[in-house]
């Protein structure tokens, strides 16, 4: 649940791509080493891994009731 990009320690927030100061030292808000393990990129935007998770569930239909894969979602059922 941590933010992937930026420096966020003990109420000190240096946003992604910015320089700042923390405990008297210059700090750069860089990206994490393994973004695929994070949900939030910068506390506002989802990380790529989270976007993939949501998109896969939209495509496979698990977010609809009843579950309907996207390839079937645009077809109108006709009565026989």
N, C-alpha and C positions, 0 to 999 in steps of 0.2 A: 504493500500500500504506500510505499515511499514514492516521492517524486523523482523521476529519472534525470531530469536536466536542471542544473542549478545547484547552489549550495544552500542547504536548509538544515541548520544545526542550532539547537538551543535558542530558538526565536530569532536567529539571524538568517535572513533570506537574501541571497544574491541570485537574481534570476538568470536563467539560461543565457549564456553568451555575454554576461556582464562581469566587470571587475568590481570588487568591493573590498571591504575590510572586515575581518573577524578576529577578535582577540589580538588586535594590533598588527595583524599580518594581512598582506594583500592576498585575496582569494579570487579565483576565476570560477564562475558558474558554468562548469563544463557538463557534458553528457555523461551518463553512467556507462560502465563498461559493457553491460549486457542488457540492452533495452527490452529484449524479448521477455524479461522477467518482471517487467513493471506494467502497471495499469495506467498510471498518469505520467504524461511526458513532462508537463510544466505546471501542474496543479489546475490547469484549465482544459487542456486537450488530452484525449486518450493517447496512449502509446500505440504503436503499430500492432502489438500483440493483442491489445484490447479491441482495437478496430476489427481485427481478423476474427476474434471470438464472437463479437456481435454480428458481423456480416455472415459468418457461417450459420448462425442460428436463424437469421432472417432467410437465408437461402434454403436451409433444410426444413423450414417451416415450424421449428419448435417454439417460435414466439407467437404463433397464431392459435386460435381456438375455433375449430379443431385444427390440429397440426396439418398444414398444407404447404408442401414444398413450393418454392417460387415458380418452378416450371408448370405447376398446375394452378397457380393462383389467378391467372388471367383468363381462365376458361369458364364460361358459364355452363352450369349443368342444365341439361334439357330434360324435361319430363318425358317418360316413355309412354 
